[in-house]
């Protein structure tokens, strides 16, 4: 399937706030849902920074994962983040790695 069809046909993922009360989130207002999505992206970037990767929003429906050298991949939800990061960087990721967690705590 082409990437545009994939984006248009994406169902809501549990990690995304939706406009229905009590479903995944209590944020019914678009501005609050957008702010929640931005907070998730910032949190992911805190971890990804250690691997020289960045995550950004793509029209509020998908995400763009990019390497420092310019390779990119569009992912539809955060469940696809770690496998995509491993593919782009050619290394294994463990977001619960004790060394990584220690670096994140030191920055906080």
ABEGO torsion letter per residue (X at the ends): XBAAAAAAABBBBAABBBABBGBGBABABAAAAAAAAAAAAAAAAAAAAAAGBBBBBBGGABBBBBBAAGBBBBBABAAAAAAAAAAAAGBBBBAABAAAAAAAAAAX
